[in-house]
């Protein structure tokens, strides 16, 4: 079974509207060389299950407005947790670098999984949870197999550099206040954020995104003693490398 890699980015709905986050992520990804493919979604309603179909004919230009309207409708219905696309994903493709010696294995995996090594999925979540004060989450997922593990380590580093570049682009348009990057099994954004809020190093994920507003909570002395890589973001925040695996990365 394929392993996937995930990126979670948190945005403050008091500062940024849902549609703006959707727009920023889409335009940033396409600006980084990702190709928009399609939208998959299904819509569960109180009156029953209304299936929009596997592939919905929406364009990137349509999506921010559709997303905003959908979240507003669900909130009026009393939903405090709303995902978009509902039970689906916004699909992109990206030409990741691949180890040429593993192309046969990769093609075999693509046939078995009915997916592609170029696939990238984007989803959004609006939460009105009183405990968190509300948040908007953008999640990006793609193959970990052959993209970030297995094969030539230099190829993996190049792919991760591209991924970090996408995060920087998103942050330049609409800065997240926090984020994390890790494998699907180990990704735990909330736990790292809780550590940061306690004045501790936000350990537990391969990379952490700390927005400018939360930088004062970061123990810079402890960070430097650990020797973690620190890359600056446009809003004064940082991408922090928390895993030795990526020691070959250059500053973003």
N, C-alpha and C positions, 0 to 999 in steps of 0.2 A: 504493500500500500504506500502511496506517495506521502511524503512529508511536505507540509506547507510552512511558509514563513509569513508572519503577520506584523503589521505596523498599526498601532492605535494612536490616534492623535485626538486630544481633548480640546474643545473650544468652549468659551464662555458665552452662552446665549444672551447674557445681559449686554454683551459688547458686540456680538456678531450674529446676524440672522442666519437661520438654517440655510436658506437659499444661497447666501453669500459663501458659506462654507462649501456647499456643493459646487458652486461655480468656480471657486478658487482651486479646489482639488482637481476638477476636470481640466481647467485651462492650464494648470501647472503641469499635469501629467502629459497632456498633448504637447505642451511647450518643451518638455523634456524628451520628446521623441516617441511617446506612447501613441498608439493608434486606437481610436475609439472603434469598437466592434458592434456592440448591441447592448440592450437592456433586457434582463429577464426578471419577471415579477409575477406574483399572484396576489390577489387581494382578499384576505379573510374578512368577512363582514358578519355582523351580529345575526343577520337574516339567513346566513348560509355561506357557502364557499364560492366566491366568484373568481373564476380563473381567467386572468388576462392573457394566458398563453405563455409558451416558453420564451418567445421573442416578441418584445413590444417595440413598435416602430416609433421610437423617440430619438431625437437628435441631441447632441450635447447642449445646443442652445435651448431646447425645450426643458431640459432636466431641472434646472434651478427653480423655475416657476412651478413645474409639476410637483416637485419635492415640497416646496413651501405650502402649496395648496393641500397636499395630502396630509402633512403634519398638522396643519390648522384644522382640517376636518376631523382627524383622529382625536385631537385634543378636545374639540367640541363634543365628541362622543364620550369623553371621560377617560381616554387612554393617557396614561402617564409615561408610557414607554412605547415609542413609535420608531420602527425601523423603515428605512427606505434604501433601495426598492423593497416593497413588502415581499418577504420570502424570495428574494432574488438578488441579483448583483448587476452593477454596471461593468461591462466587460471591455477590457483593453487588451492590446497585444504589444509586446516590446521585444525587440531583437536582442535578447541577452547573449552574451558571449558563451560559447559552448566548447568543451574539450573535444577536439576533432576525433580523438581516439575512442570517445564514448558515444559517437553519433548513432551507431547501430543500437546500443542499449537504450538511448534516448527515444529513438523512433519506435522501438518495441514497447517502451513504457507509454508513449503517446497512444499507440494503438490499443493497449490494454485498458488504459484509464479514460479513453475518449476525451482527452484534453491535450493541451499543447504546452511545451516548455515556455512558450511566449505568452501564455495566458496571465492576465492580471485582473483581479476582481476588486471592485470598490463598493463599499456599503456605508450607510450612515445610520446613526441612532440618535434620537432625541429623547432625553430623560428629564422628567420634571420631578425627580426624586427630591424630597425635601431635605434629606440628609446631606446630599452633595450640593444642594443649592441649584441644581439643574446643570446639565451639560449637553454638548453636542459631540458625538464621537464619529470620527471618520476612520474606517478600517480598510487597509489595503492588504491583499493576500496574493501569493504567487508560489510557484514551485520552490521548495528548498533543494530537493534532489536535483543534482547536476547544475544548479544555478549557484548555490552557496555551499554545497558539500558534494563530495565525490568528484574525482578528477583533479585537474591541475589547480593547486592553490592560487596561483597567479590569476587564473581566470575567475575564481571566486572573488578575489579582492577587487578585480575590475568591475564585476557585477555589483558588489556592495557599494563601490564608489558611485556607480550610476544611481543606485537606490537612494543613497544619502543626498545626491544632487537633487532628486525629486523632492525630498523632504525640505531641503533648503528653499526650493522654488515655492512650495506651498506656504512655507513660513514667511516668505517675502510678501506674499499676497494677503494672507490672513494668518497671523501668528497663533499657533496653538499655545495654551498655557502649560500643557504637559503632554508627554507621549512616551511610548516604549516600543521596542522592536525585539522580536525573539521568535523562536519556533512556536508552532501552534500549541505544543504541549506545555511549554514553559512560560509563555507570555502571561504576565500578571501585572498589568499597568497599575491597577489600584493599590497593590501592595507596595510598589516602588513609590507611588505618590504619597502614601501614608508615611513611609520612612522619611521622605523629604520634609513633610509637614511637621515631623518630630525633630527636625534638625539633624537627621542622620543621612548618610550617603544612600541615595535611592538605588540600592543594589538589587539584583535579582533578574535583570534582563541584559541582553547583549548591548543594547544602546538605549539611552534615555534622552528625551527631548525636554529641556527645561526652558519654559518661556521667560521672557525678560522680567515679568512681574514676580516670578518665583525665585529668581536668581539670588536675592538676599537670603533665602532660606538654605542655600547650598553651602556646605562647609568646604570652602575652597582649600583650606589647609589640609584637611583630610583627603580631598580629591587629589591634590598634588603629591601627597605622600604615597597614595596608591599608584600614581603614575598613569592614570587614565588619560586617554586622548581627549582633548577638548576642542571642539570646533564652534566658531561663533555663528549666531543667527542674526538676521537683519534687525530684529526687535530688541537686541541686547541679550537674548537667550543663548542657549548652547546645545549642541549635540554631544553627549558624553559617551565614550566607548567604555563599556564595563567588562569586556571579555578579552582575554589575551589572544584569542584566535585571530583577531583582526589587527594585530600589531603592525602589519605591513601597510595599513591604510595611511594615506596622506591627509593632511588637514582639509576639512571641507570649507 
